[in-house]
């Protein structure tokens, strides 16, 4: 059990059987009375956000969450298959459960799958991933202005901004948290 004094941004706990994460937090200590903890909460299953205020004596149950390393195998229309490499168990997630992770999701990528009571509710990609550039405009000689970029399409279909020297067929390293180009990748 968590106490109200344990509340902070990023803490995960259960409300009515669903896991919630604190995405915004504010502490108030009025002159008289109990301390107040104003939280902006996000339901980790539905994505719904709401605000709730708690008092210093309130208690909260910990969310039954587990993270497992799983390999993304394939997609079949709107269903995405992940396999646990240790016991070969497969789970399927929908496009809605994956959210914007789909933009950089490539077959055979090892991801972290978040499970609530054994049911998958989300996927986290590794911090950096190497993807091939499938389409990029050619580099015009003399195009060396500082900070200049051009659009490039990755093998997953996602479009990012890259430096002008990046060409089709090259591997690039992408930061999955910001979805931005980091550097050219070595094969």
N, C-alpha and C positions, 0 to 999 in steps of 0.2 A: 504494500500500500504506500502511496505517496501522500505526503501532507501538503497543505497549501504553500508552506514555506519552501517546498521542493520545486514549485512551478518555475519554469524558465522557457525561453524560446527553444524549440526543438524537442521538448519532452513529449513522450508518447504515452497515453493512458486510455483507458476504456470509459466510454459513456454509453449506457444502454446497450452493452454488448458489442459496440463498434469501436475500432481503434481510432483515436483522434491525435493530431499533432498540434502543438502550440506554434502558430506562425507569427503571432504578435503578442507582446507581453508588456504590462504596465503595472507598477506597484504604487499603491497610495496608502499613506499613513495619515489619517485625519487626526485632528487634535484630540478628539475623544473617541472612544470605541475601538473596534477591531480594525486590523489592517485589511485593505482590500486588494485583491489580485484580479486585474482586468485582463482577460485573455481573448485573443482572436484564435479560434480553433478551426481546424480543417478535418473533416471526416476523411479518413484515408481510403475508404472504399468508394464512397459516392463523390468525393471532391467538394461537397458543400461546405461553405465557410459561414461562421456565425460568431458573435461575441457573447461572452458569459463572464460574470463577475463572481468571484469566490471570496469567502471570508477566511481568516487565519485558522479556524478550527476544522475546515473541511478536509475530507480524505478522499483519495481516488485509487481505484484498482489499477495495477500495472496491466498494460496490454500484452496479450499472449502473442508476441511477434517473434519470428525466427527468420534468419537470413540464410539462404543456401546458394552455393555456387552452382550455376546451371549453364549449359551450353545451348545457344539458340540453334535449332536444326533447320526448320523450314516454315513457310507460311502456306496456308491453304485458304485462299480468299481472305476472310476477316479473322482467321484463327492462326495463332502463332504457337509453334511447338518448341518447348524447352525440355532438355533432358538432364537429369542429375547424373553426373559422370561416375559417381561412386556406386550407385545401385541401379542405374539405367532406367529409373522411373521417369515417365514423361508426363508433363503437365501442359495444358493449353490455356493461353490467355487471349482475350479479345483485343481488338484495336483500341477500344475505349480504356481498357486496363493499362495498356502500354503508353498511351498518350503520345507525347512528342518524342519518345525514345525511338519510335519507328524511323525517324529521319536519318539516324545513323546506325541502325541495326543491320548487321551483316551476318550471313550464315557462318556458323562455327565460332561465333563470338562468345566467350565465357562472360556471363553476366551474374549479378547478384539479384536473386528473386526474393522478395519479401513475402512471407507467409503469415497469415493470421488464422490461428486454429487449424493449420494445415492447408488452408486455401490461399492460392496466390492472389495478391492484391497490387503488386507493382514490381517493376524491374529497374535496376540501376546499372548503367553501362560502366565499364572501366573508365577512369578519368581521361585517358588518351586512347585513341583508336586510329589505326592506319587505314586509309581508304584510297582507292584509285580514282584519279580524275578521268572522267569519260568524255567530257566536253569542255574545252576552253578556247577562247579566241587566241590566235597567234600573237606573239610578242612583237610589237612594232619597234624597230631599232630607234633608239633615242628616247624611248618612253621610260625615262629614269627619274621622273619627278618623285621627290620624297613623299612617302605615304600613299603612292598610287596603287590601286588594286583593280582587279577585274573579276567578273563573275566566273565561276567554274562549277560544273555539275559533277557530283560524285557518283560512284557506282550504285549507291542506294537511291539515287534520284534527287537528293538534297542539293541545293545550290548555296555556295558560300563565296565569300570574297577572298581572293588569293593574290599574292604579288604577281607582277606581270611576267616573271620568268618561269612560272609554272606552266607546263605543257600537258596535253592529253597523254594518258598512259602513265604518268608519274604517280607515285604514292605520296600522299601528304598526311601529316600527323594532325589530328583534330582534337581539340579539348572538348569533351562531350558535355561539360558543365556549361560552357558558354557557346558551344557550336561554332567556334572560330578556328581558323587556320593557325597552327603553331609553327611548323617547319616542314621541310621536305623530309620524308621518311626513307630510311634505308630498308632495303628488302631483306 
